[in-house]
Amino acid sequence: HLTGNNGLDLLNLLYFFQWIQLMLVKIIIYNFILSSINVTTLENWLIKFLPSTIVKLYIRSLIYFNKSSFILIICLLILLAFCNYISYHYFGFFY
């Protein structure tokens, strides 16, 4: 939401990039946790509570996710670095 005031617009931009940084960090941590889960242990634990068709579907999707999680984490880290650079670049105008 642009206000027409350059100072407030710059602060809104900084706030937005800081918010994106926090969201990206949360997503990266979530992806690290999902990629480090042992699939067989999870499958044995889930089969106690859920029907086997749902468990097989979830485990199959988790296996596909684990195969692509490394590339996804690298892309998210690049986006995080970009947001961090833009945020600190514009934050330098206040000094």
C-alpha positions as CSV (number, residue, x, y, z in Angstrom):
1,H,0.0,0.0,0.0
2,L,1.8,3.1,-1.2
3,T,1.1,6.2,0.7
4,G,2.8,8.9,-1.4
5,N,5.3,9.6,1.3
6,N,8.7,8.3,0.3
7,G,9.8,7.6,3.9
8,L,6.7,5.6,4.7
9,D,6.8,3.7,1.4
10,L,10.4,2.8,2.1
11,L,9.5,1.5,5.6
12,N,6.7,-0.5,4.1
13,L,9.1,-2.0,1.6
14,L,11.5,-2.9,4.4
15,Y,8.7,-4.4,6.4
16,F,7.5,-6.5,3.5
17,F,11.0,-7.9,2.8
18,Q,11.6,-8.7,6.4
19,W,8.2,-10.5,6.5
20,I,9.2,-12.5,3.4
21,Q,12.6,-13.4,5.0
22,L,10.8,-14.8,8.1
23,M,8.4,-16.8,5.9
24,L,11.3,-18.2,3.8
25,V,13.2,-19.2,6.9
26,K,10.1,-21.0,8.3
27,I,9.6,-22.8,4.9
28,I,13.3,-23.8,4.8
29,I,13.2,-25.2,8.3
30,Y,10.0,-27.1,7.5
31,N,11.7,-28.6,4.4
32,F,14.8,-29.6,6.4
33,I,12.6,-31.4,8.9
34,L,10.6,-33.2,6.2
35,S,13.7,-34.2,4.3
36,S,15.3,-35.7,7.5
37,I,12.4,-37.9,8.5
38,N,12.9,-41.6,8.2
39,V,10.2,-42.8,5.9
40,T,10.0,-46.4,7.1
41,T,9.6,-45.4,10.7
42,L,7.0,-42.8,9.8
43,E,5.1,-45.4,7.7
44,N,5.1,-47.9,10.6
45,W,3.8,-45.2,13.0
46,L,1.1,-43.8,10.7
47,I,-0.3,-47.2,9.8
48,K,-1.4,-47.6,13.4
49,F,-3.7,-44.6,13.1
50,L,-4.7,-44.2,9.4
51,P,-5.9,-46.5,6.7
52,S,-3.2,-48.1,4.6
53,T,-4.3,-46.4,1.3
54,I,-3.9,-43.0,2.8
55,V,-0.5,-43.9,4.4
56,K,0.8,-45.3,1.1
57,L,-0.3,-42.1,-0.7
58,Y,1.3,-39.9,1.9
59,I,4.6,-41.9,1.9
60,R,4.8,-41.9,-1.9
61,S,4.4,-38.1,-1.9
62,L,7.0,-37.8,0.9
63,I,9.5,-39.9,-1.1
64,Y,9.0,-37.6,-4.2
65,F,9.4,-34.6,-2.0
66,N,12.6,-35.9,-0.4
67,K,14.0,-36.4,-3.9
68,S,13.4,-32.8,-4.9
69,S,13.9,-31.1,-1.5
70,F,17.6,-30.4,-2.0
71,I,16.9,-28.3,-5.1
72,L,13.9,-26.6,-3.4
73,I,16.0,-25.7,-0.4
74,I,18.8,-24.2,-2.6
75,C,16.2,-22.1,-4.5
76,L,14.7,-20.9,-1.2
77,L,18.1,-20.0,0.1
78,I,18.8,-17.9,-3.1
79,L,15.4,-16.1,-2.6
80,L,16.3,-15.5,1.0
81,A,19.7,-14.1,0.1
82,F,18.0,-11.8,-2.5
83,C,15.4,-10.6,0.1
84,N,18.2,-10.0,2.6
85,Y,20.3,-8.0,0.2
86,I,17.4,-5.8,-1.0
87,S,16.3,-5.2,2.6
88,Y,19.7,-4.2,3.8
89,H,20.4,-2.2,0.7
90,Y,17.4,0.0,1.3
91,F,18.0,0.0,5.0
92,G,21.3,1.8,4.3
93,F,19.5,4.9,3.1
94,F,18.6,5.6,6.7
95,Y,22.2,6.0,7.8
